[in-house]
């Protein structure tokens, strides 16, 4: 090794050792602070040579002091962290240190001190992000006037609008409805203004002020309609205008404003989003026993879904529609719609996309407790691993629901024998009260040592009076197999 390389190696070793020492001291200081030994923690932190490690340790100690109610001590420690941070010669590291200290101060309720630090951040984007965070923290703490003053200092429109949205919402939640509406109407970007107005309307409705809520919802609707059309996201729906209208439908339906929600839904241009909004409305109607209206809404949603041109969106909409029809006891309609969804799913080009869609439909029905439909869909999944996992989940759910014959029918759809799954399923069937059907799993498990032993455990659970005899059989079986046989190796 050359002298130059040897010198570099030694320096890197020294640097690595220093970093490790600083990290260890920082961890020790935090542990001491967590134990309430704040003076000792400070002494340890001040021995840290590296500015970054020391700043972070002091910041964390200050947070713990604040949480313990030691406000003055916490403030003094935060100032020490700031002094330590000034040792940073790299501008990026220095400003990052300021940000993290300001964030910690906000968490500790020291909003004014955090504001002083934020104003020292020279980088415009980071400073405005921090001012937004501080303004929102003031609003959430009920310091409404200060929050508004800080928000108006934010230079970037995006951060300012988001802060004003949070402030308007905080005013509404505090019952300051007029001020909330005034602030919401000042928001420049229509997306944020619509969202703020929607929240203000909800606050009115929650307080029983339904007429005022309708007025504010109307403001929100007009704002939503002013949002430019266009794509901006990677979601199935890509119109910010339609997404805002969908959220309005959800809020209006939540508070029983069904006719208003219906009219709002009809203004949505994207057919998939409109179908989804109508389903949200029908769900709210059904939940409040407006079954006739819910049925009419679902019918319109079905007609809308049939017009969706994107195959993936159409399949998803139809599968959810079938679920909703089943919930309304329209089982014939649900089966027709489900068959239509499956026919469309099978036409989706792309093996992976098609199978993912079928899997998502099967999971939807499984979660709804519609196990038979879920099995029917899962059986059509071409990809073996996903089909097996979903069928196992269905059999598991059927076992827990004491649907034992159905669980065994689902087992029959599995490809091959599962020495891991069958004993688990047998135990769940026994725990749910089965004493008959789980025995069909005994023979497939008999060829695998571990599975056979686990099946014996299920037998003991089912027949505790025969536990001793079953235990003797297990011990003989284990002895015959030997101790070095793999758990999944077939028995001779």
C-alpha positions, 0 to 999 in steps of 0.5 A: 500500500502506498503512503498516500493510500495508507494515509487515506485509509487511516483518515477514513478509519479515524473518521469512521471511529469519530462518527461511531463515537458521536452516534453512540454519545447522541443515543446515550444522551437521548436515553438519559433524557428519556429516564428524566436525567436531563442535566446528565443528558446535556453534559453527554450531548455537549461532549459530541464533536460533530455539529449535526449529531450534537444539534439533533441530540440537543433538539431531542432533549429539548422536546423531551423537556417540553413534554415533561412540562419543563418549558424554560429548560426546553427553551434553553436547550433549544437555544443550545441546539441553535448555537450548535447548528451555527457550527455547520459550514454547509448551507444545506445542513445549516438550514436543514438543522434550522427546519428540524429545530423549528419543527420540534418547537412547533411540536412542543407548542413554542409557536412564536419561537419557531416563527423566529427561526423560520424567518431566518431560513433563506431558501424561499421554498423551504421558508414558505413550507415552514411558515405554512406549517407554523400557520397551521399549527397556530390555527390548530392551537386556536390561535386564529388571528396569529395564524392568519397573520403568518399565512399572509406572509407566505409568498408562494401561492400554493403554500399560502392557499393550503395554509388558509384552507387549514385556517378556515377549517379551524375557524369553522370547527371552533364555531367561528362560521362567518370568519371561516367563510370570509377566509375560505372565499379569499383563497386564490386556487379554486381547488383549495377554496372548494375544499375549505368551503366544503369543510365550512358547510359540513361544520354548519351542518354538524351544528344543525344549521342546515340552511346556512350549510346549503348556502355554503355548499352552493358556494362550494359547487360554483367554485368546483365548476370554475376549476379548469378541466385537465389531468394531474394525477395517476388515479383512475379519475384524472379531473380535479374538477370532477374529484371536487364535485365527487367530494361535494356529493359525499358531504351533501349525502352524508347530511341527508341533502340527497337531491342536492347531492344527486344534482351535483353528481349529474354535473360530473363529466367523467363517467367513472367518477359519476358512477362512483359518486352515484354509488356514494349517494345510494349507500347514504340513502340505503343506510338511512332507509331510503331504499326506493331512492337508493334503488333508483340511484343504483339503476342510474349508476348502472346505466352510467357504468355501461357507458364507461369506455375504459375497460378497467374502470368499467369492470371496477364500477360494475363489480362495486355496483353488483355489491351494492345491488346485493346489499339492497337485496336485488340478488338477481340484478347483482348476479347479472351485473357480476357476470357482466363485470366478469365478462368484461374483466376477461376481455382486459388485455394483459395477463397481469392486469386482468388477473389483478382486477379479478383478484380485487373483485374477489377480495371485495366480495370476500370482505362483504361476506359474499363467499360464494361469489368470491369463490366463483370469481377467484376460480377464474384467476389464471395466475396460480399463486394469487388464485391459491391465496384468495381461495385460502382466504375464502375457505378461512372466512367460511370456516370462521363463519361455520360454513363448513360444507362451503369451506370444503367446496372451496378447498376442492378448487385449490390446486394440489395439497397445502400442508401449511394451510390445511392444518390451520383451516382444520383448527379454525373449523374445529374452533367454530364447532365443526366435528365432521367436515375437517376430517376430510383434511386428515388424509392429505396431511398424513403424508407430511410429518409437521402437518400430520402433527398439527392435524392431531392437535386439531383432533385433540381440540375436537375430542379432548376426552381422547387426548391421551390416545391421540398423543400416544399416536403422535409420539409413535409417529414422531419416533418412527419418522426420526428427528432429522426428517424435514417437516414437509418430507412425505412419510414412507 
